[in-house]
Structure formats: structure tokens, C-alpha cells
Amino acid sequence: MIQKRSTHNLLNVLNLRLGLPIKTKHLPSALARMYFYGMWLGRKLIWILCVTVAQSVHGQKLAVLKYEGGGDWYANPTALPNLARFCNESLSFDLDPKVDEVSFKSDEVFAYPFIHMTGHGNVVWSREEMERIRKYLGGGGFLHIDDNYGMDRFVRPLIEQLYSDVSLEPLGSSSFLFHYPFELNEGLPKVHAHDGQTPQALVLRRQGRIVLLYTFEADLGDGWEDEEVHGDAADIRLKALQMGANILTYAFTGRTDVEQ
């Protein structure tokens, strides 16, 4: 039991560092294979990892972020499970549709390459949580914050406090996130009207990599939910799911985002 748990935890850490959702069905062949991943700083390859996995483990899991302040972090309960299923069916991912709930008050977050945050209201991050968020993002993690309408005035200032040397910036139309694996030439989909503003995709970058994506006036999570929850049109839901799949693909590959 200890050996199985240790192997599972090891794979989670490797998935976080490598950004590769290693599938259970591929593990036998992994004994004879090496997985190479390089992160570029400027034009220099700063590290290469060679990994051999000798034991079957569970599929990669997604997580939703719990936070203090009174905001409903638990909103859109069917969103991430549906996104996981969409990616499994459309992209042959091996994501577990059962989503975990995590908090930046604990080191448990480091087992998840991708964490999703949403809600309608107040958000509070303690100093300890802010430091753990920086450590998580710096270690290869990816945080997606989706304003479900009402959290912008609370969460945006917190995001801006994470780093003194970088601020939120608009995601360019040529970004990998809008074009792979699904082409979204119109940019970020707008699921719900909210205040009628243009949907925004704002990012924080560290060493050329997008570590945090903040989607505002889009409500992607509502587009991922079960159809009967909001009654959104099929084409709107599809675009939202495709955008979500692009986000997960980026989060798992750890690709340095190159824009024209």
C-alpha cells in the first residue's frame, strides 16, 4: 500500500513538473521509454528530465480551488467533470472526471498541474496562501480563474499582488491558447452577457510561460456545465468546451507561449 501510494504521489509530482498527463494504459511501454521535457529560459534549455514509471497509477485529476472570504468557490459543480469528459472523448486524454477540492493552505495543491477557481463574490488569500501560490506557479502549476460574475473587484487586486515585477496582460490573438488543438479565431468565447463587455483573457507570465489565466466577462465555467443548468445554445457550449480543452492542453504541456 505504501509503495502504491508513493508511486501515485511521485507521478503527480512528475506530472506537475513535466506537464504530461501520463495515461495508465501507456505505462507498460513507459518502462522502455524516456520522457523528455525542456523548459526554455530565453533561448536556453535549462533542464531535461528522464522519467521511467514502473507501476500503474490513476488518471490525472483536475482540482477546484477552495478559498476564504464568503465567495461561492463551489459554483458550477458539473463544469470540470464535463470538461474532463470532453477532453477524454475529443483529445484522448485520460483525465479523471471526479474533481478534487483543494486549498492553498495545504501542500496538497502541488499534486495538481491544473487548478480551476471560480465564484461570484469575495475572495481572501492569506500571506501564507499567496506564498504557496507563487511556489505552485513557479514549480510548473497552472491556475485558471474564471469570474462567474461578481468576483472581479475582489480577485483582480489579489492577482496583481502576486508579483512585483509582472502584471496581468491581455492574451494576444495569436496565442497558442486560442489555436491549439481547437481553432478559436474569434478569441475568448462569451457565454453569458454579464455587463455586456467584451470577454477578456488576461495572463501572468513567468520566464515566458503563462502560469495564470484570468477569464473575465466570459463565464466559461457556465458553458462547461450540464446543458439544462443554464440552457445555453449548443454552439456556445461547444466553443466554451473547446476553449477549456485548449487551456488544459497548454497547462499539461507547459509550452512556452509564442505570440507574433
N, C-alpha and C positions, 0 to 999 in steps of 0.2 A: 504493500500500500504506500509506504514511504517512497519507494523507488518510482512508482507510477505518478505520485503527486509531484515529486521532484522533477520528473521528466516533463510533466504538464506545465509546471511553473517555468522551467527552462525554455520551453518552446514559446511561451507567452513573452518572455523577455526577448528571445531572439526575434520573434515576430515584430516586437516593438522597435528593436534596433534595426532589423533588416527591412521592415516594411513589406514582408512577403507572407501572405495568408497561406501557409503550408497546409495542404489538404491531407486528411487521414489516408485516403486511397493512394496517395503518391508516396507515402512514407517508405514502403519496401524498396522502391527504386532509389530512394534518398540515401540508402546505405552505400551505394556505389556512385553517388553524385556529390558534387560540391556546389554550394550556392554562393555566388559571389555578388557582393553589393558594394558599390563605391559611392561615397558622398563627396561631392566636389566643393571645395572652398576656393572661390575664384575659378582658376583653371587647374588646380592641383587635386589629385586624388589623395584624400587624407587617410582613408582606411579601407581595407578589404577584409571581409570575414569569410572564412570557410567553415561550413556547418555540416555535420553529419547527424542525423536523427535516427535513433535505433529502435524506437518504440512508438506504437500507435498512440495518438492523443485525440482529444476532441477538436472539432472545428473551431475556427477563430470566432470570438464573441465580440459583439458591439456593446457599448455601455451608454447609459443616460446619466447625466450629472445631477446629483442632489446638491442643493445649496440652501443657505440660510437667508432670511430676510422676508419670508412670507410669500414669495412668488411661487406659482404652481409649477414646480420643476417636473412634476409627473404628468403634465398635459400631453395630449397626443399619444396615448399608450399603444396604439396599433401602428404607429408610424415606423419605427425602426424594425419591428418584425416584418412588416410588409416590404420595406426596403431591402432587408436581407434576403427575403424570398425572391424578390425581383432580380437581384444580382445573381443569386444562385441559378435562376432559370435562364436569364439573359446572357450572363457572362461566365457561367460555370464556376462561380465562386463556391466556397464551402463554408459559408457563414452560418452560425447557429441562430435560428430565428428567435430563440429565447434570449432576451436582452437583460443584462445585469444593471443594477443601480449602484453607482459609486460616488465617492465624495473625495474632494481634495484635502480632506482632513486625514486621510489614510494613504499609505503607500500602495494600497490595492490598485490605484489608478495606473501604475506602471505595467500592469499586465494587459493593458488595452491600448492598441495602436490608435484607435479612433474613439473619441468620446463626444457625444452629442448633448447640447444644452438648449433648453427652450423654456418658455413660460410667458406669463402676461404681466408680471409685477416686479416687486422689489427684489434685488439681489445684493447679498452681502458676502464678501470674501474677507476672511481674516488675514493678518500678516503671514501667518503660517501657511494658509491656503495659497496666497499669492506666490510665496517662495516655492511651494510644491508645484504650482502651475508652471513656473519658469523652468524648474527642473524637468518636468514632464515634457514640455515643448522642446527643451534643449536636448533631451535624450531621444528624440525621434517621434514623439507623440503628436497627434493632430487633434485639435479642438475645434468643433463646429458649433457655433452659437447661432441659433435661428430665433429671431424675435417673433413671438407668437402674437404680438401686438400689445404693447404696453411696458415692455422691459427696457426699451432703448435708453431712456433717460437715467436708468439705474446701472445698466451693464456697460454702456459705452465708456463712461468715465473710468470704470474699473479696468477695462481693456487698455485704455490709454496709460494707466499707471503701471502696467506690467514691465515696460522697458523705457528707460530714459532716452535711448538713442534711436528708437523707431516708433512710428505712429501708424495708425490704420491708414491704408491707402486703397484707392479703388482698384479692383481687379480688371486688368486690360482685356479687351475683346479678343485678343489673340491667345489668351491664357489656355494652357493645357486643360484646365477645368471646364472650359466651355466646348472643347472639341474632341475629347477622348474619354471613353470609347464612343460616346454619342455626340454628334454634331448639334450644337445648340447655337445656331448663328445669330439668334435674337438675344443671346445673353441669358441672364438670370430670369427664369420663369416667374411670372407674377400670378400667384394662386388666388389671393383674396385682395379686395380693393384697399382695405385699411383706410389710409388718409388720401388715397388717390395719387401718391407719389410714385416715381419711377423706382423699381426694385434696385437695391444696391448690394453688391458683393464687395465687402471690404476685408482686407487681409493684413496680417502681421507677418513679416519675413525675418528669418534669422539665417545668415550665411547663405542667402539665395533661395532658401526653401520656405514655402508657405507653411507656417506652423499653426496659424489660427485663421479661420474663416468666419466672418460675421455677416449673415444674410439678414437684410432689413427691408421691410415693405414688400416681402415676397411670400412669407409663410409657407416655406417648403414642407414643413412637417405636416401641415394640414393636407397638403397634396399627397403625402405618403399614407395618410390614414385610410381606413376602410371606406369604401365609396359611400356607404349610407350615412356616415358620420356628418359629412358636410354637403354631400350631393354635388360635388364638383364634376365638371364635364370630363369625359374620358380622356380627351386630348390634353387637358390641363394636368390631370393626374399623371399621365404618361410623361410629359415634359418634366414634371417635378421629380418623378422617379428616375428619369434619365439623368437629371442634374445630380441627384443623390448618388447615383452609380458612378458618375464622373468624380464626385468628391471622394467616395470610398476608394476608387482606383488610385487617385492621387495620394490619399492618405497611406495606402498599403505599399505603394511603390516607392514613396519617398523621393519622387523625381524632383530635381531642381527645376523650378518653373522658368521657362524661357519665353519671353514675350518680345514681339517686334517693337 
